[in-house]
Amino acid sequence: MKEPILIEVCVDSVVSAVAAERGGAERIELCSDLFEGGVTPSVGLIEAVRASISIGLHVLVRPRPGDFCYTEEEFRVIRRDIEIAKGLSADGVALGVLKTNGAVDVTRTRELVELARPLSVTFHRGFDMSADLLRSLEEACSAGVDRILTSGGEPDCSQGGEMIRGLVDAAGDRIVIMAGGGIRPHNASMLLDRTHVREIHVGLGSHVASPMEFRNSRISMGKAQGREYERTQVMEESVRELRRAIQS
């Protein structure tokens, strides 16, 4: 009998984390600034989420948006953020370091994995920005990573399904391949059959209007115009719908 599918939900708030757990997720990845692809969440947010859920909590460790080739100063920040996540009772961290040529930086990644133990370590979707995914798989294994989050090097898992299946076959029992990118209830079952992954990473965010009554539409606080009066939130029913789709 096949092991059940593990659902990891990417969240950026306490309310989304709680909804993910109630909807049937087994784990969350906690981030901030998802509009930029996610960066390390604050200490306060990690503490609040840990106190609010009992399922697995993995913390994204990414000091800034952009590429995954880090300066010495940024690498020190990464190390410190891992230590903080450990101290706040996280179950795992998601990280990724690349060289300028697009290869996995095995030396630095291994150093971070050793620092993170006994936490579980995921090489996040920086993997998809590497030059050769099959070679990067071997490099991630060499660095001691527990799992790889990937869309197969494509914008979403539907387009990268063939590569994801190839990574699953190449990985064997050495490392977990977790599919993430564009997975929704309507395509989850098909993607699972196609790729043979046993873990999936999903966003499932819904747009929620701000409760603000007074609004100043002339000013935007961020780079994207008009986002001050809406937010993205994970809904319990969205996670439950995904779980039903997988089980059916």
N, C-alpha and C positions, 0 to 999 in steps of 0.2 A: 504494500500500500504506500502511495506517495505521501511524503510529508506535506503538511498544509502550506499554503502560500503565505508568506509574511508580508504585511503591508507596513511600509514606513511612510509617514506623512510629513512633508516639509511645512513648518509653521513658523510664524514670527510673533506670536502673542500667546498669552495665557489662555484666552478664550478659545483660540484655535486648537491649542494642545488638548484642552479638556474635551472639545468636540471630537477630535480625532480618536481619543481613547474611548469615548462613549459610542462612537460609530463602529468600533471594532478593530482599530489599528493596534498593532503590537509594538510599534516604536515610532518615535518622532525624531526628525532632525530639526533642531532649533537654530534659526538664523535671524539676522536682521537685514534690512535693505534688500528684500527679494527683487525689487525692481532692477537692481544692479547685479542680480545673480546670487545675492546673499553674501553677507560678511559676518564676522564673529558677533554674537549677541552680547549684551551687557551682563555684568555680574548680577545686577538686580533682576533681569529677566530670567536668567538661568535659575537663580534661587526661587523665584516665584513659580516657574513652571515645575521645577523639581518637587516643590511642596504641594502641587496641585494634581499631579498624575502619578500613577504607579507603574505604567508601562515603561519600556526602554526609552532613555533620553540620550540621544547623540547630539553633540554640539558641533556646529560648523566652526572650523578654525581657519579663517581667511582674513588677513589684516586689512585688506583694501580690495576694491573692485579692480578689474583689469586682468592682466596676464598672471601666470603662476611662477614667474621667475623672480625671486625675492632677493633684496639686498641683505647684508649682514644685520642691519638694524631691524628690518622687517622679520628676519628669521628669529631674532631674539624676542620679538613680540609674539610670534607664533609659539615659541617655547613657553613663554610665560602664560599665554592663554590656555595652553594644554594643562599646565600646572593648576591654573585656576579652575578649569573644568573638572579635574580630578578632585580638587578640594571641595567642590560643590556637589559631589556625588553623581556626576554624570556617568552613564554606562559606556559611553564611547565618544569618539571624536571623528570628524570627517575632515580630511586635509589633503593636500596635494602640492608637490613641488616639482617643477620642470626645469631642465636646462635650456639654454638659449637655442639649442639645435632641436628642441622638441622631444628629447628623451626624458624619461623619468630620472630625477636626481636621486639615485639610489642611496648615496651616502647620507644626504640630508634627510631623506625619507626614513631610512633605517634609524637614524638618530632620534627622530620624532616618535617613531613607533616604540622604541625602547623607553623613551621618556613617558609615553602615554600608558604603558602597561601598569596595572592589569586591564585597562580599558580596551575595548574593541576599537579597531582602527579601520575606517573606510577611506579609500582613495576616491575623492569626490570627482565630479565631472570635468575637472581639469584634465582627467584622463583622456577625454574626448578631444582635447586640444593638443594631444601629443602627436608626433609625426608618424608613428607606426604602432597601431593598437596591439597587435600580437606581440611585438617586441616589448612594448610597455607592460603587457601582462606579465611577461617573464621578469621584467625589472621590478614590478610591484611585488611579485612573489619573493624575489630575492631580498627585498627590503623588509619582508615580514608582515605586509599588510593583510588584514583579514578578509576584506571584500573590496570590490571595485564597483562604483556606480557609473553606469554608462548608457548612452543612447546609441551605441555602435558608431560613434563618430559622425552622426547625422543630426539634423535638427530635432528629430524625435525618434522614438523606438519603432514606429511603423516603417520609417525609411531605413533605419539601421538594424532591422530585425535579423537579416542574414549574418551580419557581422557579430551581433550579440550571440547568436547560436554558435558561431565559430569560436567565440571567446569561451562560452560555456564548455564546449567540447575540449578546447585546449587547456582549460583550467582544471578539469577533472575535479578531484577532491582537494586540491591544493589551496584554493581560494574561492570565495563566493562571488559570483557575478550577479549584481543587482541591476535590473533594468529600470531606467528612469528617463522621462521625457515624453510628454504627450499621452500618458496612459490615463484612460477614462473608462467608465463602466461599459461603454459600447464596444471598446476594442480590447479590453483587458484579457478576456478568455482567449481570443485569437492570438494575441501576442504571447501569452503563456504557452500555448500549443506550439507556436512557431519557434520560440527561443529556448524553451525548457528551463527558464530561470525559476527559482523558488522564492525569490525576494523581489519586490517591486517598490519603487520610490515614486510618490505622487504628490502633486500640489493640491489640486481640487479646490482652489480658492474661488470664492464668489465675491463679487463686488457688493459692498455694503455702503449705503449712503451715510454721510456724516450727520450727527444729530444737531449740528450748528444751525441756529435760526438766522443769525446775522452772518452774512458772507461778503467778503471783499474780493470780488472777481478780478480786480485789477492787478493783484499781486500773486505770484507763485513762489512758494518757498523752495521748491526743488527745480531740477532741470526740465522735468516734464510739466507742461502747462495743465492746470485744471485738476490736479490730483489732491488738493488740500481738502476737498469735501467728499472724498470717498476713500474707502480702504478695502483691502482684500482679506477675507476671513474664511476659514474652513468651516463648513457646516457638517454637523453630525450626520444628517441624512445622506449627504454626498458620500461620506466614507462608508456608511451602511449600504448604500446602493452598490458601491464598488465591491464590497464583500459579498453581497448577494450574487452579483454578476460572476464573480470568480467561483463561488460554490455551485452555481447552477451549470 
